[in-house]
Amino acid sequence: MGGAARAAAGVNIRAARDGDMLSVGLIERDSFADPWGPREFESALQAPQTIFLIAEDADGVVQGYAIALAVLDEAEILNLAVHPRFRGQGIGGSLLDSAVDHVKSRGAEQIYLEVRESNDAAKKLYAARGFDVITRRPRYYRHPVEDALVLRLAMQR
């Protein structure tokens, strides 16, 4: 699997399965003020154009997930989260790297995402991977109301 060689120590990146959804939902709830619900995750898991990745440890404990959408030559990171207990260990970076590898292998030349303006840790991660801020979406997030920064990574072929 693309990105596996760059996975954080002791972390396996794999495709999501139905049995992961409870863990994913709990991580989502602990990570975001306005979390996705079960329907959004199930739709992402079933959609053929979606890449839904899980980071797990050697015991199969789900530590985080990433969801990307790839259509033609563009892609979007829809969601990326790491359980609070496992943050700061490189898991988010491993998930992001793997998602980028997957969308690139599907022909994406650009990848986009939105991030809360106040999410300094995420902004630092994305900047380290070459994402650039291209615009701002005022009042994009609802709980609490906050602007989103739209980032883009132009991938080299």
Stockholm file with secondary structure:
# STOCKHOLM 1.0

chainA/1-157         MGGAARAAAGVNIRAARDGDMLSVGLIERDSFADPWGPREFESALQAPQTIFLIAEDADGVVQGYAIALAVLDEAEILNLAVHPRFRGQGIGGSLLDSAVDHVKSRGAEQIYLEVRESNDAAKKLYAARGFDVITRRPRYYRHPVEDALVLRLAMQR
#=GR chainA/1-157 SS CTTGGGCCTTCEEEECCGGGHHHHHHHHHHHCSSCCCHHHHHHHHHCTTEEEEEEECTTCCEEEEEEEEEETTEEEEEEEEECGGGTTSSHHHHHHHHHHHHHHHTTCSEEEEEEETTCHHHHHHHHHTTCEEEEEEEEEEETTEEEEEEEEEECCC
#=GC SS_cons         CTTGGGCCTTCEEEECCGGGHHHHHHHHHHHCSSCCCHHHHHHHHHCTTEEEEEEECTTCCEEEEEEEEEETTEEEEEEEEECGGGTTSSHHHHHHHHHHHHHHHTTCSEEEEEEETTCHHHHHHHHHTTCEEEEEEEEEEETTEEEEEEEEEECCC
//
